[in-house]
Structures are given as structure tokens and as C-alpha cells.
């Protein structure tokens, strides 16, 4: 049992609100796939899946073991594995996960497995690269893919999909429209010759916001579910889902000239009251937030982090704050603070959320 006093609250109502916010942007017939990879963007994949399971058509994870965790928790909804590895194909079948195949190596390996089992009409997903240049088949591969699919009764192409490279950046509008058009061209070739019509999907969160006319049959909702849009205005329309909290372990009085923390990074210029909090860089608090670059909130007051962030602790200045040992500490509880942390760390909210260590206790707030 995890009794760590540092807790990440996952706000159930906020997740449901955000889901409905994006759902309203879609046609009534458009399916929704929710992305719960990376522990549900640093929250809890199982809990997030349970919250929205009745309203979604698919879940997606990056790797097969993430799907196994969901299956073992009782999640029955179809699960797309976005980046399956050859050595995990057996596991994918065993837990009835659905592989996103992106190369002839992965396609042929799965077809071989499906033939050996044998499987019958097992759902697979075919990914095409239209400009992100990360994973995916090329448009020139379509004829060869069609040959393999048409000669096998062991698998069925459940969906055809691609991933947009810059859907959040309207300066890249022309490039993104080009991606969508290239994908539509690939889809037409497949539809013309396959004999049945797989589900088609291309849009991520930013795509839903900026290119809703290209929603095809399904969209993939990721960071939007967790409270972040592609602009500050869009983010304001969403609710925060991650609330990171801790407590004060000890309060100390630091005399002028005394130092605090490793490398004596903070030197008190005057009488200072400090509070030590049980969360550190092993929990996801970047060392870049030390030395007053970051802050926490105690009793509605800002307390700057002083000295270097330790592995398991931070120390904050509470000289002007009326507080006691055991009082609650808010590490962050809104998108604006998360975005501030991201800017100080020269990164994006995705990294701040997914960096929250698994030793931090997760708790669903209803």
C-alpha cells in the first residue's frame, strides 16, 4: 500500500467535463478514441479509463504492457497499441489488444503469428506516414499492403490512420492540409480495392480544434482530456485534472548568513523561516525549479523554492506565511501554474504531467 503523503488527485468531474467539451465539437457519428498512454499522461491510466469507458469507442496506449494493465483491471473496450514491438506480438494477442502496424516488418510478423495460431479476422490497424516522419507506411506501400490483407482471412484492417505533425500551429496550415489530403488519397485507394471500409482517423486534440472538417470516422483525444488545449484560450475552456499536493514536514528558522540545502545554494540575508516538503526531483520536481525559479502555495500564499531541489525534498521560504508542520502544500492545481512550471523548465505541460513519479500516491477525486 502506498502511504506517501504526497498525493496526485485526479479530478473525475474535470475529466468528464473535458471529454464532453471535445465531444460537442464532433459530429454525432464520430467515434472517440481516448489516449491513456504514459500512465494516463502522468495520472492513472486505469482510473481514467474507468471514468470514461462507457463513453468511448477505443483506448490507445503506446506499448503493449500498458494495454495489459488495462485488461487486467477489467477494461473491456478495444485497445489500440500505437507502437507494438516484434517481441510483444504474442502478448498483444493473448490480451486481445490491437496492434498499430507501421512497417512491413511488423505487418509480416503479425500475419505470420496470425497464421500460426491461427486467428480469424483479428483486428489490426495500419498506420501511414504523411509528414511526421516518425512511424508509418508510405503511400507507395498501399498496393503491397492490399495484397497482404486480401490474401489473409486471419486479420481484418480495423482502422487506417495517420498522425499530424503540427496541427496546433496555424502557421503550418498548408502543411497540415497537405497531410490530410495525402491521407485522404491513401484512404481512397484502400477503399477502392480492399472490399470493406476500415475506420479512418487522423486528428489529435489540436486537430479536433483546428481541423474539425477532417474528423473522418474517429478522433484521438489525448492532452485535451487532461485539461490542455492548443492555445491559452482553449486551455481556459478546459478544467484542470491533475492536482499535486503534499504537506509540511518541518519548519526551521534560518539565521542570517546560514545556508540551506545542497551546495549551500541559498544563503539567508535575513532571519528566514523555511519549510521542508516531502517531494523532490525523484517525484518529478525539476531541479530547474530550485533557487526561487519555482514556488508552491501554502494557505493561499506563494512560497518560493529556495536552494537546490533534492531527490526527495524541496525547501521553501515561508517567512511571511502563517503555517504549521502538517499543513497542506499545493505543488500545482491549475493549468496556469503547470504552464508556468513548463516555461521555467523550457518544456511543455506534457512533460510536467508525465514526469510525476509513480511513487506519488494517486487518488481519484469525485
Secondary structure in CASP SS format (residue, H / E / C, confidence):
PFRMAT SS
TARGET T0000
AUTHOR 0000-0000-0000
METHOD secondary structure of the structure
MODEL  1
X C 1.00
X C 1.00
X C 1.00
X C 1.00
X C 1.00
X C 1.00
X E 1.00
X E 1.00
X E 1.00
X E 1.00
X E 1.00
X H 1.00
X H 1.00
X H 1.00
X H 1.00
X H 1.00
X H 1.00
X H 1.00
X H 1.00
X H 1.00
X H 1.00
X H 1.00
X H 1.00
X C 1.00
X C 1.00
X C 1.00
X C 1.00
X C 1.00
X C 1.00
X C 1.00
X E 1.00
X E 1.00
X E 1.00
X E 1.00
X E 1.00
X C 1.00
X H 1.00
X H 1.00
X H 1.00
X H 1.00
X H 1.00
X H 1.00
X C 1.00
X C 1.00
X H 1.00
X H 1.00
X H 1.00
X H 1.00
X H 1.00
X H 1.00
X H 1.00
X H 1.00
X H 1.00
X H 1.00
X H 1.00
X C 1.00
X C 1.00
X E 1.00
X E 1.00
X E 1.00
X E 1.00
X C 1.00
X C 1.00
X H 1.00
X H 1.00
X H 1.00
X H 1.00
X H 1.00
X H 1.00
X H 1.00
X H 1.00
X H 1.00
X C 1.00
X C 1.00
X C 1.00
X C 1.00
X C 1.00
X C 1.00
X E 1.00
X E 1.00
X E 1.00
X C 1.00
X C 1.00
X C 1.00
X C 1.00
X H 1.00
X H 1.00
X H 1.00
X H 1.00
X H 1.00
X H 1.00
X H 1.00
X H 1.00
X H 1.00
X C 1.00
X C 1.00
X C 1.00
X E 1.00
X E 1.00
X E 1.00
X E 1.00
X C 1.00
X C 1.00
X H 1.00
X H 1.00
X H 1.00
X H 1.00
X H 1.00
X H 1.00
X H 1.00
X H 1.00
X H 1.00
X H 1.00
X H 1.00
X H 1.00
X H 1.00
X H 1.00
X C 1.00
X C 1.00
X C 1.00
X C 1.00
X E 1.00
X E 1.00
X E 1.00
X E 1.00
X E 1.00
X E 1.00
X E 1.00
X C 1.00
X C 1.00
X C 1.00
X C 1.00
X C 1.00
X C 1.00
X C 1.00
X C 1.00
X E 1.00
X C 1.00
X H 1.00
X H 1.00
X H 1.00
X H 1.00
X H 1.00
X H 1.00
X H 1.00
X H 1.00
X H 1.00
X H 1.00
X H 1.00
X H 1.00
X C 1.00
X C 1.00
X C 1.00
X C 1.00
X E 1.00
X E 1.00
X E 1.00
X E 1.00
X E 1.00
X E 1.00
X E 1.00
X C 1.00
X C 1.00
X C 1.00
X C 1.00
X C 1.00
X C 1.00
X C 1.00
X C 1.00
X H 1.00
X H 1.00
X H 1.00
X H 1.00
X H 1.00
X H 1.00
X H 1.00
X H 1.00
X H 1.00
X H 1.00
X H 1.00
X H 1.00
X H 1.00
X H 1.00
X H 1.00
X H 1.00
X H 1.00
X H 1.00
X H 1.00
X H 1.00
X H 1.00
X H 1.00
X H 1.00
X H 1.00
X H 1.00
X C 1.00
X C 1.00
X C 1.00
X C 1.00
X E 1.00
X E 1.00
X E 1.00
X C 1.00
X C 1.00
X C 1.00
X H 1.00
X H 1.00
X H 1.00
X H 1.00
X H 1.00
X H 1.00
X C 1.00
X H 1.00
X H 1.00
X H 1.00
X C 1.00
X C 1.00
X C 1.00
X E 1.00
X E 1.00
X E 1.00
X E 1.00
X C 1.00
X H 1.00
X H 1.00
X H 1.00
X H 1.00
X C 1.00
X C 1.00
X C 1.00
X C 1.00
X C 1.00
X H 1.00
X H 1.00
X H 1.00
X H 1.00
X H 1.00
X C 1.00
X C 1.00
X C 1.00
X C 1.00
X C 1.00
X E 1.00
X E 1.00
X E 1.00
X E 1.00
X E 1.00
X E 1.00
X E 1.00
X E 1.00
X E 1.00
X E 1.00
X E 1.00
X E 1.00
X E 1.00
X C 1.00
X C 1.00
X C 1.00
X C 1.00
X E 1.00
X E 1.00
X C 1.00
X H 1.00
X H 1.00
X H 1.00
X C 1.00
X E 1.00
X E 1.00
X C 1.00
X C 1.00
X C 1.00
X C 1.00
X E 1.00
X E 1.00
X E 1.00
X E 1.00
X E 1.00
X E 1.00
X C 1.00
X C 1.00
X C 1.00
X H 1.00
X H 1.00
X H 1.00
X C 1.00
X C 1.00
X C 1.00
X H 1.00
X H 1.00
X H 1.00
X C 1.00
X C 1.00
X C 1.00
X C 1.00
X C 1.00
X E 1.00
X E 1.00
X E 1.00
X E 1.00
X C 1.00
X C 1.00
X E 1.00
X E 1.00
X E 1.00
X E 1.00
X E 1.00
X E 1.00
X C 1.00
X C 1.00
X C 1.00
X C 1.00
X C 1.00
X C 1.00
X C 1.00
X E 1.00
X E 1.00
X E 1.00
X E 1.00
X C 1.00
X C 1.00
X C 1.00
X C 1.00
X C 1.00
X C 1.00
X C 1.00
X C 1.00
X C 1.00
X C 1.00
X E 1.00
X E 1.00
X E 1.00
X E 1.00
X E 1.00
X C 1.00
X C 1.00
X H 1.00
X H 1.00
X H 1.00
X H 1.00
X H 1.00
X H 1.00
X H 1.00
X H 1.00
X H 1.00
X H 1.00
X C 1.00
X C 1.00
X C 1.00
X C 1.00
X H 1.00
X H 1.00
X H 1.00
X H 1.00
X H 1.00
X H 1.00
X C 1.00
X C 1.00
X C 1.00
X C 1.00
X C 1.00
X C 1.00
X E 1.00
X E 1.00
X E 1.00
X E 1.00
X E 1.00
X C 1.00
END
